């Protein structure tokens, strides 16, 4: 999975997609997020559940443990290793959902520059990505060490032609189970490993190369295009 995504809907659109009856503790606000071209280190809306409430906070995309100061903070974690490797051990119990509208990948099609593709659900519903992180909790304020990573798995079907990795996207029912602190760690690992949304839920198409500049924003970036070669 390449490090670029869109999160432009309002927080209540994402809450509606989760279909959670829990009261929302909203630290984000009600306006559309309008992040059409979000890159690593961007503050993104992250959901977690605590004391019976659904919490929405802005958290940095990317995290590393305090002892890994010699490397950049990863933005993704491979589902095959995340539950048992030492790097993410501290945050594996802290499950979250990052709801996105789409993500982007770049494909070498023989031109002078790689061609960006947008991947989204065919029904245009938010994509509920499994994540883990260090984030504000009841009684604790945000800190500079907060952050999250998106869990990724192997792509399948035609999506392999776009990229060999993709986010672990969950159905609303499984997203709610993933968020529930009462869900055992073993069950959470099973969900992430084997129960992500299938490839045929998604569609993908070419978009303008302007998405490559992180300063560019706006709805025009997510529109389909037929670019000229090169």
Protein Blocks (a to p, Z undefined) as FASTA:
>chain_A
ZZbdddfbcfklmmmmnopabdcddfkbjcdfkiabccehiacdddddeehiacddddde
ddddfklmmbccdfbdcfklmmmmmklmmmmmmgcddddfbdcddddehiabdcdddddd
fklpacddddddddddehiacdfkbccdddddddehjllmmomcdcddddfklmmmmmmm
klcfklmmmmmmmmcccfklpccddddfklmpmkbgcjklmpccdddeZZ
